[in-house]
């Protein structure tokens, strides 16, 4: 699987160029499934925000409103009740999974519970486009300050990549570089701090930062 890990989606031409490179074809020829699941685990999200995501309303246009050839919904909480014989072909037929934000621990739980985690290693050509928690979920940990799901037992997530992500730099009062540095001390491992104009691409062992904004790499040697 190829990863495009963002804070706010495909927000500028540099990130869009990176997306096209990962897809290997135009967005207009690419079939997408959007994953809203993380929103259900966050107290600030709910039916109106999920509607906005699925309907590609203004705030979600950098993710679902890019002009995909088709756009379907993959709700992970539903998958265990319908069986892999139905949903696995849907995922394999998609060019890209658009994974929205919310709570990353809740999302990690359902990626595992749904069976999607077991499928991911075989999706060599599929692109995972994450926004906020949809990106953070790929990390080993997210830090206690980002855990909003009451049932979470700790801050661990999927560990697909070996670095953590602090998103929304400068967007909120609690997302300053000073906050990120304290967060990175807690995390301990390698970490990236990214703003809304920054993304991280991961293809195999190659990690690259694509940015027209502000970012930092912390805890690196």
N, C-alpha and C positions, 0 to 999 in steps of 0.2 A: 504494500500500500504506500502511496505517495501522500505526503502531508503538506497542507498549507495552513499554518497555525496563525490566526490573526486575533487582534483585539476587537476590531469593529467590522470586519469583513473586507470585501474588495473595494477599498475606499480611494484608490488612486491608480494611475496608469502603470506604475511599477509593479504593484501587486497584481493587477489584471494581467500584465505580461507574464508574470510568474505562474499564474493560474493557467494561462493558455499553454505555456511550456509544459506544465505537468499534464494537462489534458491531451496535448498532442493534436488538438483540433479546435475549431471555434466553439465558443459557448453555445451558439445557436444550433450546433450539431450535437450537443452533449445532453444526455439525459440525467436528471438529478432526482435524488430523494432527499427530502428535508427531514431532519430529526429534531423535533421540538422537546424531547423528553426532559432535558435538564431544567426546563422552565418549571415543571411541576414541583420540583424540589426546592424552589426558592420562594420566600415569602413575598417578594416584590413582583412575582410573575403570576399569570393565571390566564383564564379564557381570552380576555381582550388582547394580551400580548401574543398568545399563541395564534389568534386570528390574524393579527398584524403580520406575523412571520409567514404564515401559510398564504395569506393574500398578497404578500409582497408590498405591504403598505410602506409609506415613506421611510420609516425608521429601519426597515429591513431590506430595502432595495439593494444595498451592497452585498446581500447574500442570496435571497430568493428572487430578486427583481433584476437579474442580470441578463435575462432574455434566453433562458434555457429552452432547449428543444421540447422538453417536457419536465414537469415538476410534480412529483408525487410525495406523499407523506409516509414516513416510516416511524410509527410510534412504538418504541421498544417495549413499553409495558404491556402491549397487546400480543407480542410475538409468542410468549410461552403458551398462550391459550389457543393458538391456531396451528402450531407445529411448523418445523423447518421445511417440510415439503412444500409449503405455500410461500413462505417469505424468503427463503434462501435464493430462489430464482429471481425474485424482485431485486435483491441486492446485487447479485451477479450481473444482472442486465444493466445496472446503473453505471454511468461513467463517474459520478461524483456523489458523495454523501455530504450534505450541508448540515453541519451539526451546531445548533444554536447554543447560546449561553443559558445560565441559570445556576444550578448548584452542581459542581463537578463531582462531588462524592455520590450524589443521587444518580447522576448520569453514569458514573463508573459502575455502580451497583447494577443498573439495568443493562448496560453493555454486557456484563457478565451473565446476569440472570436470563437475558433473552437468548443467549447463545451467540450473539454477534461477535464477542471477543474471540471465540474459537474459530470463527470464519475469517477474521481480519487477516491473518498471515497468508491466506491463499489468494487475497485480492491484489495481485501484483500491479495491475494497471488502474485500479480504482483510486480516485483522489478523495481524500478526507479534507474538507474545508471546515475548520473550526472557528467559531467566534467565542471569545471570552472563555467560559467554562467548557465549551466545545473544543477548545485548544488545550486548556489546562488539564483536562481529563487524561491526556496522553502522558502526562508527567508522572513521576513516582509519588510526589506529594504536592499539595497545594498550599500548605500552611494553615494553621488553625483559624486565622482571621478571615479566610475565605469560605469556611464551612458554615452553611446556613441550614442544612438538612438536619432536623433534630435527631433522626435515627442513626446518623453517622457515628461510628465508633472511634474514628480517627480521621486524619486528613489524607490518607493514602488513596491514590487513584490507579490508573492502569499500568504505568511504568513502561509504556511503549518506547518512549524516548528517555534519555538519562538526564534531562534537565527540567527545571520547573519554570513556570511562566507567571509573571506579575503583569496583568493587563491593565488597560485604561489609564496609563500614565497621564497625569495632569487633567484627567476628565472629571474626577471627583475630588473633594477636599481630602479624603483619606487615601488617595492614590498619588501621592507625591514621591519624588525620588528619595526623600528622607524616609518615608514609610516603606518604600521598597527595600532600602538598605537594611532596615531593621527586620523586615520579613526575610530577607536573604540570610541574615545571621541565624534566624530560627531554622530555616530550611537546611542550611549547611552545605548542600550540594550545588552544582552548577545551576545558574538561573539566568533568565533573560527578563528584562523589564521593557515593555513595549507600549507604545501609544497607538492611537487609532489609525495612524498612517504607516504602521509597521507590520510586517509579517515574517514568519520563519518558515522556510521550506526544508523538508526532510525527505531525502531520497536515498534509501540504503543508509550508508554511514555518513553521507554528506549533509551537513547542516549549513544553511545560508540565511542571512538576514537580508530582507528586502525592505527598504524604508525610504519614505520621503518625509519622515518626521523625526522623533526622538526615541532613542532606545539605549540600553546599556546591558552589557554582559557582566554578571557578578559571580563571585566565588570561582573564578577561573584561574588556572595556573599557567 
